[in-house]
Amino acid sequence: MIADYIDQFIMFCAGLWMSAVGFGLLAFPIQANPGQPTWLEHLVKHFKWMGPLLVVIAIVLAVAK
């Protein structure tokens, strides 16, 4: 029973982490050095919508089971 929801639990936790990083509640573990491309900052900005989307997908999949 619990083993059926492990994937959704992992997705839910990853979505919470991505949301927290995207909204600035947690720091991203890799800091960009000055002079590096800004792809890392651009990626973290996407976490604002990818994190909540991942949480919603995990909830929908858990309810669908």
PLY file of the C-alpha trace (Angstrom):
ply
format ascii 1.0
element vertex 65
property float x
property float y
property float z
element edge 64
property int vertex1
property int vertex2
end_header
0.00 0.00 0.00
2.62 2.55 1.04
5.00 1.35 -1.68
2.46 2.45 -4.29
2.85 6.07 -3.21
6.66 6.29 -2.98
7.01 7.87 -6.43
4.37 10.49 -5.64
5.99 11.22 -2.28
9.37 11.79 -3.94
7.77 14.03 -6.59
5.91 15.95 -3.88
9.10 16.53 -1.85
11.05 17.58 -4.96
8.25 20.00 -5.85
8.34 21.51 -2.37
12.12 21.93 -2.59
11.91 23.50 -6.06
9.19 25.87 -4.87
11.21 26.88 -1.82
14.30 27.56 -3.93
12.31 29.39 -6.60
10.63 31.71 -4.12
13.86 32.34 -2.21
13.06 30.47 1.00
16.07 28.18 0.51
19.36 28.87 -1.21
20.29 26.89 -4.31
23.20 24.61 -3.31
25.36 25.71 -6.25
26.17 29.40 -6.36
27.11 31.00 -9.69
30.50 32.66 -9.78
30.89 36.15 -11.23
31.58 35.98 -14.96
29.77 32.67 -15.44
26.77 32.45 -17.73
23.50 33.33 -16.08
21.88 30.04 -17.05
21.85 29.02 -13.39
19.91 32.12 -12.33
17.57 31.59 -15.27
16.99 27.98 -14.20
16.17 28.96 -10.63
13.59 31.47 -11.90
11.78 28.58 -13.60
11.53 26.81 -10.25
8.73 29.26 -9.34
6.35 27.49 -11.73
7.97 24.06 -12.02
7.85 23.36 -8.27
4.12 23.98 -7.79
3.38 22.11 -11.02
5.31 19.09 -9.76
3.38 19.20 -6.46
0.07 19.29 -8.32
1.08 16.40 -10.59
2.12 14.32 -7.56
-1.20 14.97 -5.84
-3.20 14.14 -8.96
-1.30 10.89 -9.47
-1.73 9.93 -5.80
-5.48 10.56 -5.96
-5.78 8.68 -9.25
-4.33 5.49 -7.70
0 1
1 2
2 3
3 4
4 5
5 6
6 7
7 8
8 9
9 10
10 11
11 12
12 13
13 14
14 15
15 16
16 17
17 18
18 19
19 20
20 21
21 22
22 23
23 24
24 25
25 26
26 27
27 28
28 29
29 30
30 31
31 32
32 33
33 34
34 35
35 36
36 37
37 38
38 39
39 40
40 41
41 42
42 43
43 44
44 45
45 46
46 47
47 48
48 49
49 50
50 51
51 52
52 53
53 54
54 55
55 56
56 57
57 58
58 59
59 60
60 61
61 62
62 63
63 64
